[in-house]
Amino acid sequence: MAEKYDLVILGAGTGGYVAAIRAAQLGLTTAVVEASELGGTCLHRGCIPSKALLRSAEVYKTVKQSEEFGVKTEGSSLDFSAVMKRKDGIVSKLHQGVQGLMKKGKIDVYKGFGRILGPSIFSPTPGTISVEYEDERENDMLIPANVIIATGSRPRTLPGLKLDETNVISSNGALKLSSLPASITIVGGGVIGVEWASMFVDFGTDVTVIEYADRILPTEDLDVSKEMKKALEKRGVTIYTNAAVKPESVQISDDGVTASFEHDGEENSVTSEKLLVSVGREASIQNIGVENTDIVVENGTIKVNKHYQTKESHIYAIGDCIGGMQLAHVASHEGIAAVNHLAGAEAHGVDPDTTPRCTYSYPEAAAVGMTEEQAKGAGFEVKIGKFPFSSIGKALVHGDSEGFVKFVSDKKTDDLLGVHMIGPHVTDMISEAALAKLLDAASWEVGAVIHPHPSLSEAVGEAALAVEGKQIHG
């Protein structure tokens, strides 16, 4: 069967399904092709399930500390199967929601593997999509005027280290655990590794983190990285930095998984029940038919222009498969921008300098713009405003006063270069800073905003004032 569409989208993750909804809003006949489930990695194997587990870990930690609030909870315990059941219930509910949105937008959904064909009897140009099914059904042929590739990414591993998803696992395997491991070693101290470390240690697991760089969260501000390391170690996480795991050394035995690594020039090893590999993600563009087109692939990702067009101008690509900031909200924004462009509507691409990035551990971390190190490296003479949550009444009321808000500004122009936060609910507060960046606000303008009292957001206003030494409560 051959069907014609204005737009066919390969992949129905947060980039793909959002792009489909926007296309439907603009009146385009639209189809999505998804080999797995609507919602993609973020909904089923990433953002949502991991944050559901992090919330359970946070609640468990709070219960164990409840006497600090005058609440006695003797005999409380963790039911890990119930934790996983709650996670699955949240995913299921959101999955149903996405299905409903597809029906509402009259978007056709093909559950199969989509492959891009070259010029054929269906079209003189590349772009016809062959939908292949696991059963014996004949392939469907979709003939679109435009294509968006939104096939996402998958967990990366170290060369020579095989993931069996039982003993040596990725985040995919971690989300399917049937029981809580007594101990776990996490290879990688980036955002994902830190989130898993925070979660497991709050569940009571013995956690070791091995990071190749000289610090955890190596892409974030140095002060945030130091504060996160201190917070994790305070709760019992063992962290090795400047440490390189030797893939060939990984051995599985009755005692668990043993990994050897170099640290400060010395040989070390650690044995734990599970080994979680968290060293980034790689684009999922294998076998989708890119070779049948003139699409350029560089460093394992699809090359696009500022409008997300590939070298085949009617074929766009968005999300993790194009590299860049591999974040769900970035993929969604790119999807909307790509659809707007192909439809002739006003399109605004992603500006990394105004895009917030978040770590949902305990404590949370969030940032927008340049770190202090990056600003200095770019030649700026900077001035810093920093304010601790320990001086914020709402933080003390919540019993969660670790961390700070930090502003990085240009000393010559007062331009806001970056904002960095670590502490309670900062992933909910970073949008104020992102809006300030988008509107090209100066730190004094953020400080002039009246922040409600008592609120955690007062730390933002105080940090903004602190750039000029005008903070009130510090």
Helices and strands as residue ranges (DSSP letters): E 2-10, H 14-25, E 30-34, H 40-45, H 47-64, G 66-69, H 80-104, E 108-111, E 113-116, E 129-132, E 140-149, E 153-155, E 168-169, H 171-174, E 183-187, H 191-203, E 206-210, H 222-234, E 238-240, E 243-245, G 247-249, E 251-253, E 256-263, E 266-272, E 274-277, E 281-283, G 290-292, E 297-298, E 301-302, E 315-317, G 319-322, H 328-342, G 352-354, E 357-359, E 364-369, H 372-377, E 382-388, G 389-391, H 393-398, E 404-410, E 416-423, H 426-438, H 443-448, H 458-466
